[in-house]
Amino acid sequence: MSDVVSLLEHPRARDRLARMWSPRQVIAVARQQVQMSTEDFAAAVAQLVECPDLTAAVVRAWEAGKAAPPPEAVEAGLRLIAIAGVSGDRAQAASIVARDASPPDESDVRRREFLVGFAALGSSLFGGDPERTFAMTAGRSIGAADVDVIREMTLTLRRLDNRFGGGRVHGVVTHQVDCEILPLLENAGCPHAVQRRLLEAVAELTHLAGWIAFDVGDHRQAGRYLRKSLKFAEEAGASAFACEILAGVSHQASFRGDGDAAVDLAQAARGQLAQGEAWPALVAETWAMEAHGHALRGDPRACGAAMGKAERTLDKARGDDRPAWLGYFDEAYLAAKFGHTYRVLGRPAEAAACAVRSLDMSDGYDRGRLFNTTLLAAAHADMGEVDAACELGERAMDLAESVQSSRTMSHIDGLQRQLLPHQSTPAVQALTDRMRAVSAGAAAT
């Protein structure tokens, strides 16, 4: 494997990844992503690192923290994470350069062979640094398979972000966008038939990069990526995705407390859809973001009207065939948004009711579940129900142990401030100590 072209061959990228994940976390995340038994995962890593003596017992010891995986095993885990989302038809393109590749749905053994073979491509698309990327892409033509790889990579990174927080994948997505994808667009040619799909795929990846940067508190980088994403979406004629980008920026404005910007951006998002149809869930999202902005502006009447439109529009979305990038926006997400809006309006009982509904959410959104649990705790604190707030705060802390997100810490810090008047209460003291420990751990990463 010494000649493998991989992201990990770039020293700065390797250092960033080492700071993001502990070796134990890499192994645990990798096995979860590739959906292998411990035995098959051990066999896959053994083949990658050329260590036939590696057993399932050793992997279990790594995951339990009883032993430290060696650097080569950590690198193998990162490669497996990077390609875990690749489906069988994508494997056909990979088979030219990866021996033993085969569709992953035949058996556990065949799946392992496919993943191991495809891992020879490395977790980087075209190289480990910008100079090498330029050398490998200059003059080449981008094809449909390249677009498919970008889309699959975006799906994988989005799943990791939703589950573990932006802090876990920030370095990876930044490297892919800045050192791989943007140089690819600049240096390689693209047939007209592929160009629109390519721009849409890059728009989705840079949009995700912007959200991940926002999640880790790097607002300048978030703005840079989101502007690029909007540019790519507009060039592709993807008005619906341009709407999604602006709705997301409206959400970010609400997070900062800027109600005027939140309203303006939500309305601009809907304006993107004036010339065409859109998924009802997307339109509902713009009304929900506008409602939050009106609440921050102190306009409950406009807020209520926008909330009603959001709810009625989302009712039309049941069973629609929406794209993957809009899959998160459902009844639970809307309930969470309404919960935050009601808190701004000073209506904690309604906020709590919405927060309860928001917890009826899909699996795989651990960060969102942490947000919503903290929201419910905050609503109880608003009503003076300290014991309930502390109990929910403890649940949130359980989730916070595996999520790295600056937004998460912002919600936790807000709850801690709410409980300060009750700091002499034993339950509040215990929760506050735990919150401080989590905050200190987050600051150290």
Secondary structure, DSSP 8 states (H G I E B T S, - for coil): -TT---GGGSHHHHHHHHHHS-HHHHHHHHHHHHT--HHHHHHHHHHHHT-TT--HHHHHHHHTTSS---HHHHHHHHHHHHHTT--HHHHHHHTTTSTT---TTS-HHHHHHHHHHHHTT-SSSS-SSHHHHHHHHTT-B--HHHHHHHHHHHHHHHHHHHHH-HHHHHHHHHHIIIIIIHHHHHHSB--HHHHHHHHHHHHHHHHHHHHHHHHTT-HHHHHHHHHHHHHHHHHHT-HHHHHHHHHHHHHHHHHTT-HHHHHHHHHHHHHTTTTS---HHHHHHHHHHHHHHHHHTT-HHHHHHHHHHHHHHHHTTTT----GGGTT-SHHHHHHHHHHHHHHTT-HHHHHHHHHHHTS--TT-HHHHHHHHHHHHHHHHHTT-HHHHHHHHHHHHHHHTS---HHHHHHHHHHHHHTGGGTTSHHHHHHHHHHHHHHHHHHH-
